[in-house]
Amino acid sequence: MGLEQTFEAAWTIRKLRGGPLGDLVDGFCDWLVGQGFSRHCVRTHLGFVQHLNEHLAEGGNCRLDGIEAADLEGFWKAYPSRCRNRGPRRRHLKRVRRSIHRFTQYLRGEGRFLERGEPGTAKTLLEAYLAWMRDCRHAAAATLEVRRHGVGEFLVSLGPQATDEGLRELDAGQVETFFLDYAKTKGGAARHSMQSALRTFFRFCLHTGRITRRLDNAVPTLRTYRLSGLPRGLSPGQARIALDSINRDTAAGRRDYAILQMLYAYGVRGGQVRALRLDDIGWARDRILFRAMKNGKDSVLPLTAQVGESLLDYLRNARPRRAFPEVFLTCRAPYHPLINTTSLSEIVGRRLRAAGVDVPSRGAHAFRHGFATRMVAEGHSLKAVADILGHRHLSTTFLYAKVDFQALADVALGWPEEAGP
């Protein structure tokens, strides 16, 4: 489907093919169609990209074979004050940003988008650090995303000092002040993540000569206590309410029901569900394979009737016809696996909120904690729980000993009697 199949008016096609971006719109149109966008969405995205085309033409640009980040910065400075739209402006700008984002996605894939940054700036520092983590420390993609967020926040706090020259003037007091201010409003997991991010960043800076003295030791160590908390899981009743509230007449409903049913039945990690592949489901032998995460163990579990039925419903009636090996894909174009580390937890959280289920943690781990708690309540040993959850070390499972109320009652001391006079 080219522009001629997307638009009926010849003057609209001439307008799109005119201006600085005229040589790029045909390829962008074909890319959108190839990604699975409907004709209506293709028309919408091309229409909003035309606003950028007109802005570049007003600046005196001739035919371009690509754009730079500076072009977009100039567009976003000028466009909001002069755009004409129906309805709320914020909503309109959000739609335009989405279309421009799709366009830059296409240009990056074609090597036609140039992101310029001066050597030594915060952006180039962050990218150099992430490359070092990937190439020298062999960090996983999920770890790199977490580190990008943490170190990026630190560099933003430095402001103009976030340069090669500014880092040489950095002292331990600045590092400690930033971390303690950050820790005041964050939970234990966020504090620990920032702590690791900063320490690896300063080791990178020392290794590459950006600083001359060690600063990783300047990041404070906050005291934590192992197994100090309680599992915050869903009860069976809450899980059933969440499952029953999902409307399975829609593609998203069928997908989300299959995901929640799997989390409830097996207690696996959200990342294991995201990584589940079509060939991991052994229909003939009623088996399902969940691959190991976090240095755990692979788990081969029976394919229950409820999980099998919900998977079949999704695969037959809702999954986009795309040649991805992963089972679960996005429900809207561009269709692709759930690659974001938080995407599945966001799905779970959205479904729990819609069902009115109130739990301290609304991510995928709420089902995992609930599953382990059920196993302990049914009398299974911690070794059995560890095997099902894929824990390599039994000590990881000790947290659930706190909800083994029968065992706790057996070892509890009696209330001391009052001594007589």
C-alpha positions in Angstrom: 0.0 0.0 0.0 1.6 3.2 -1.2 0.4 6.8 -0.9 -2.0 6.3 -3.8 -3.7 3.5 -1.9 -3.8 5.5 1.3 -5.1 8.8 0.1 -7.7 9.4 -2.6 -7.0 13.2 -3.3 -4.2 13.8 -5.7 -3.5 17.2 -4.1 -2.9 15.5 -0.7 -0.3 13.2 -2.3 1.4 16.1 -4.0 1.5 18.0 -0.8 3.0 15.1 1.1 5.7 14.5 -1.5 6.6 18.2 -1.6 8.7 20.0 0.9 12.0 18.9 2.5 10.6 15.5 3.6 9.1 14.6 0.3 11.6 11.9 -0.5 11.0 10.1 2.8 7.2 9.9 3.1 6.7 7.0 0.6 9.1 4.8 2.5 7.6 5.8 5.8 4.1 4.9 4.5 5.3 1.5 3.4 7.0 1.0 6.8 3.8 1.8 8.7 1.8 -0.7 6.6 4.5 -3.3 7.1 4.3 -2.8 10.9 0.5 -3.6 10.8 -1.0 -0.1 11.1 -4.5 0.3 9.7 -5.2 2.6 6.8 -6.7 5.1 9.2 -3.6 5.2 11.4 -1.3 5.5 8.4 -3.3 8.5 7.2 -3.1 10.1 10.7 0.6 9.6 11.2 1.4 11.0 7.7 -0.9 14.0 8.3 1.0 14.9 11.5 4.4 14.4 9.9 3.3 16.9 7.3 3.3 19.5 10.1 7.0 18.9 10.5 7.5 19.0 6.8 5.8 22.4 6.6 7.9 23.7 9.5 11.2 22.6 7.8 10.0 24.2 4.6 9.4 27.6 6.4 13.0 27.4 7.6 14.3 27.4 4.1 15.3 23.7 4.0 15.6 22.0 0.6 15.0 18.3 -0.1 16.4 16.2 2.8 17.5 12.6 2.9 17.2 12.6 6.7 16.8 14.9 9.7 18.7 15.8 12.9 17.7 16.0 16.5 18.1 19.8 16.2 15.3 19.9 13.5 12.9 18.3 16.0 13.9 20.6 18.8 13.1 23.6 16.6 9.8 22.1 15.6 8.7 21.5 19.2 9.6 25.0 20.2 7.5 26.6 17.5 4.6 24.2 16.9 2.7 24.3 20.2 2.1 28.0 20.0 0.8 28.0 16.5 -1.0 24.7 16.0 -4.7 24.7 15.2 -6.6 21.8 16.6 -10.0 20.6 17.7 -10.4 19.6 21.3 -7.9 19.8 24.1 -4.5 21.0 23.0 -2.6 18.6 25.3 -4.3 15.6 23.7 -3.5 17.0 20.2 0.1 17.5 21.0 0.3 14.0 22.5 -1.0 12.5 19.2 1.5 14.6 17.1 4.4 13.5 19.3 3.4 9.9 18.8 3.4 10.3 15.0 6.8 12.1 15.0 8.1 9.3 17.3 7.0 6.7 14.7 8.7 8.7 12.0 12.0 9.0 13.8 11.7 5.2 14.5 11.6 4.6 10.8 14.4 7.1 10.1 16.7 5.5 12.7 16.1 2.1 11.1 17.1 3.5 7.8 20.1 5.3 9.2 18.7 8.7 8.3 18.3 10.2 11.8 21.3 12.0 13.3 21.5 12.5 17.0 24.2 15.0 17.5 25.9 15.6 20.9 28.9 17.5 21.8 31.8 15.3 23.1 31.8 15.0 26.8 28.2 16.0 27.4 25.7 14.1 29.7 24.3 12.2 26.8 27.6 11.0 25.4 28.8 10.2 29.0 25.7 8.0 29.6 26.0 6.2 26.2 29.7 5.6 26.8 29.0 4.2 30.3 26.2 1.9 28.9 28.5 0.7 26.2 31.2 -0.1 28.8 28.7 -2.0 30.9 27.6 -4.0 27.9 31.0 -4.8 26.4 33.2 -5.0 29.4 30.8 -6.1 32.2 28.5 -8.1 29.9 25.4 -6.6 31.5 22.0 -7.8 30.3 19.6 -5.6 28.4 17.3 -5.3 31.4 20.2 -4.2 33.6 21.3 -1.6 31.1 17.8 -0.1 31.1 17.8 0.2 34.9 21.3 1.7 34.9 20.3 4.1 32.2 17.6 5.5 34.4 19.7 5.7 37.6 22.8 7.2 36.1 20.7 9.5 33.9 19.0 10.9 36.9 22.4 11.6 38.6 23.7 13.4 35.5 20.6 15.5 35.3 21.2 16.6 38.9 24.7 17.7 38.0 23.4 20.1 35.4 26.3 21.9 33.6 28.8 19.9 35.6 27.8 16.7 33.7 30.8 16.9 31.4 34.2 15.3 31.3 35.7 18.5 32.8 33.0 18.7 35.4 33.4 15.2 36.6 37.1 15.9 37.4 35.9 18.5 40.0 33.3 16.2 41.5 33.9 15.4 45.2 32.6 12.8 47.7 30.4 15.3 49.4 28.3 15.9 46.3 27.9 12.2 45.7 26.8 11.6 49.3 24.4 14.5 49.2 22.7 13.4 46.0 22.3 9.8 47.2 20.9 10.7 50.6 18.4 13.2 49.1 17.3 10.5 46.6 17.0 7.8 49.3 14.6 9.9 51.4 11.7 9.4 49.0 12.5 5.9 47.7 12.0 2.4 48.8 14.6 -0.2 49.5 14.7 -1.6 46.0 15.1 1.8 44.4 17.9 2.8 46.8 19.8 -0.4 46.2 19.4 0.1 42.4 20.7 3.6 42.5 23.6 2.6 44.8 24.7 -0.1 42.3 24.3 2.3 39.3 26.4 5.1 40.9 29.2 2.7 42.0 29.6 1.1 38.6 29.4 4.5 36.9 32.3 5.9 39.1 34.3 2.7 38.3 33.8 3.4 34.6 34.9 7.0 35.1 38.0 5.9 36.9 38.8 3.2 34.3 38.4 5.6 31.4 40.4 8.5 33.1 37.4 10.8 33.5 38.2 11.0 37.3 41.5 10.5 39.0 40.4 9.2 42.4 37.9 6.6 43.5 34.4 7.9 44.2 32.5 4.5 44.3 33.2 4.3 48.0 31.6 7.7 48.5 28.1 6.2 47.8 26.7 5.5 51.2 25.7 2.1 52.3 22.3 2.0 53.9 21.7 -0.7 56.4 19.2 -3.4 55.4 18.0 -6.6 57.0 17.6 -9.8 55.1 14.1 -11.3 55.3 12.8 -8.3 57.3 9.6 -8.0 55.3 6.6 -10.2 54.6 5.5 -11.5 51.2 2.9 -9.2 49.7 0.9 -11.5 47.6 -2.7 -11.9 46.3 -5.1 -14.2 48.1 -6.9 -16.8 46.0 -10.1 -14.7 46.3 -8.4 -11.6 45.0 -6.8 -13.4 42.1 -10.2 -14.9 41.1 -11.8 -11.4 41.2 -9.1 -10.0 39.0 -9.5 -12.9 36.5 -13.3 -12.8 36.4 -13.3 -9.0 35.8 -11.5 -9.3 32.5 -13.6 -8.9 29.4 -12.5 -11.7 27.0 -14.5 -10.4 24.1 -11.5 -8.2 23.1 -8.0 -9.1 21.9 -6.4 -7.3 24.8 -8.8 -9.1 27.2 -7.9 -12.6 25.8 -4.2 -11.8 26.0 -4.3 -10.4 29.6 -6.5 -13.2 30.8 -4.0 -15.8 29.6 -1.2 -13.8 31.2 -2.9 -13.5 34.6 -4.1 -17.2 34.5 -0.4 -18.2 33.9 0.9 -16.1 36.7 -1.8 -17.4 39.1 -1.3 -21.1 38.1 2.5 -21.2 38.2 3.9 -18.3 40.2 6.5 -17.6 37.6 8.2 -14.2 37.1 6.8 -11.7 34.8 10.0 -11.8 32.7 9.5 -15.6 32.2 6.0 -15.0 30.8 7.3 -12.3 28.5 10.1 -14.6 27.3 7.8 -17.6 26.8 8.1 -18.9 23.2 5.7 -20.8 21.1 7.9 -23.9 21.1 8.1 -23.8 24.9 4.6 -25.1 25.0 4.4 -28.9 24.7 0.8 -29.4 23.7 1.2 -33.2 23.0 2.8 -33.9 26.3 0.9 -31.3 28.4 4.1 -29.6 29.5 5.2 -26.0 29.5 8.8 -24.7 29.9 9.7 -21.5 31.7 13.3 -20.5 31.1 15.5 -19.5 34.0 16.0 -15.9 35.1 18.3 -14.3 37.7 20.6 -17.4 37.7 17.7 -19.6 38.7 16.7 -22.9 37.1 14.5 -23.8 34.2 11.1 -25.0 35.2 9.2 -27.7 33.2 5.6 -27.8 34.6 2.3 -29.5 33.7 0.2 -27.6 31.3 -3.1 -27.1 33.3 -6.4 -27.2 31.6 -7.2 -23.6 32.5 -3.9 -22.3 31.2 -4.1 -24.4 28.1 -7.6 -23.2 27.2 -6.8 -19.5 27.8 -3.7 -19.8 25.7 -5.6 -21.5 22.8 -8.2 -18.8 23.0 -5.6 -16.1 22.7 -3.5 -17.8 20.0 -6.5 -18.6 17.8 -8.6 -15.5 18.2 -6.4 -12.6 19.4 -2.7 -12.9 18.7 -1.5 -10.8 15.7 -0.4 -12.8 12.7 3.3 -12.0 13.1 6.3 -14.3 12.8 7.6 -13.7 16.3 8.6 -16.7 18.4 7.3 -15.1 21.6 3.8 -16.0 22.6 2.6 -12.6 23.9 2.6 -9.6 21.6 1.3 -6.1 21.7 -2.3 -5.6 20.7 -1.7 -2.5 18.7 0.6 -1.8 15.8 3.5 -1.9 15.5 3.1 -5.5 16.7 6.1 -6.8 18.6 6.9 -8.9 21.8 6.5 -7.2 25.2 10.2 -6.2 25.3 9.9 -3.6 28.0 10.8 -4.9 31.5 7.8 -3.2 33.1 5.3 -3.8 30.4 3.8 -7.0 31.9 3.7 -5.5 35.4 1.8 -2.5 33.9 -0.7 -4.9 32.4 -1.2 -6.7 35.7 -1.5 -3.4 37.6 -4.1 -2.1 35.2 -6.2 -5.2 35.6 -6.0 -5.2 39.4 -7.0 -1.6 39.5 -9.9 -2.2 37.2 -11.1 -5.1 39.4 -10.8 -3.0 42.5 -8.3 -5.3 44.1 -6.3 -3.4 46.7 -2.8 -5.0 47.5 0.5 -3.3 48.4 2.2 -4.5 45.2 0.2 -4.5 42.0 2.9 -5.9 39.7 3.4 -9.5 38.4 5.3 -10.4 41.6 2.0 -10.1 43.6 0.9 -13.4 41.9 4.3 -15.0 42.6 4.1 -14.2 46.3 0.5 -15.4 46.4 1.4 -18.7 44.7 4.2 -19.4 47.1 2.0 -18.5 50.1 -0.6 -20.9 48.9 1.9 -23.7 48.5 3.2 -23.2 52.1 -0.4 -23.1 53.4 -1.1 -26.4 51.7 1.8 -28.1 53.6 4.4 -28.2 50.9 8.0 -28.0 52.0 10.2 -25.0 51.3 12.3 -27.3 49.1 9.3 -28.0 46.9 8.4 -24.3 46.8 12.0 -23.4 45.8 11.9 -26.0 43.0 8.6 -24.7 41.6 9.7 -21.1 41.8 13.0 -21.9 40.1 15.2 -20.7 43.1 18.7 -22.1 42.8 19.4 -21.5 46.5 17.0 -22.5 49.3 17.9 -19.4 51.2 16.0 -17.3 48.6 12.8 -19.1 49.7 13.2 -18.6 53.4 11.0 -15.5 53.3 7.9 -17.7 52.9 8.7 -19.5 56.2 7.1 -16.5 57.8 3.7 -17.4 56.4 3.9 -21.1 57.5 1.6 -20.5 60.4 1.3 -24.2 61.3 5.0 -24.6 61.7 5.3 -21.3 63.6 2.6 -22.5 66.0 4.4 -25.7 66.6 7.6 -23.9 67.7 6.0 -21.0 69.5 6.6 -20.8 73.2 3.6 -20.9 75.6 2.6 -17.7 77.3 4.5 -17.7 80.7 2.3 -18.1 83.8 2.4 -15.4 86.4 4.6 -16.4 89.3 2.8 -16.6 92.6 3.9 -14.6 95.7 
